């Protein structure tokens, strides 16, 4: 997303919060719970803070998959050490927008996938970012400020952070997951019943 304006419009004299803003998020492949997220610039420091928060919430040795963003490599090593099975998946896309301008806003075609074991012994078949990519699609559908080609962007970072937090709370605690037929929080054993929107508002006060 972006705050106030897109990155290419940011001036040296502008508030450093303006411009592009990224939402780092993790998902559990089995329960579909999103246990952690982080809003901020796409920096090594923010990546480390995000991955460390995940490590603080996990008791057992996990298998983790990420995309090819290189900051994840150091962040996972610092947060988990050797106590992780970590694989990276890099997808290669094949749209040539100069020769196919009509497909500029269409999903790009995947023409190649490369899976690499980065640490431990990850099961290669389970190295995947498909679940989080699907969750990202849900997030964009539910949050107008993250929709493509929108004017409904946030003017302040604090407003964006609040909207993202509200969305993930609703996703985890209120919304029935189509596959699970319950909320991710219930599937993970965090909650025993559905929350209402009223419960969510009351908890936020």
Secondary structure, DSSP 8 states (H G I E B T S, - for coil): -EESS-GGG--TTS-TT-EE-EEEEE--TTT----EEEEE-S-HHHHHHHHHHHHHH--S--EEEE-S-THHHHHHHHHHTTS-EEEEEEEEE---TTT-GGGTTS---EEEEEEEEEES---GGG---HHHHHHHHHHHHH-GGGSTT-S--BSSHHHHHHHHHHHHHHHHHTS--TTTSS-HHHHTTS-SS---HHHHHHHH-
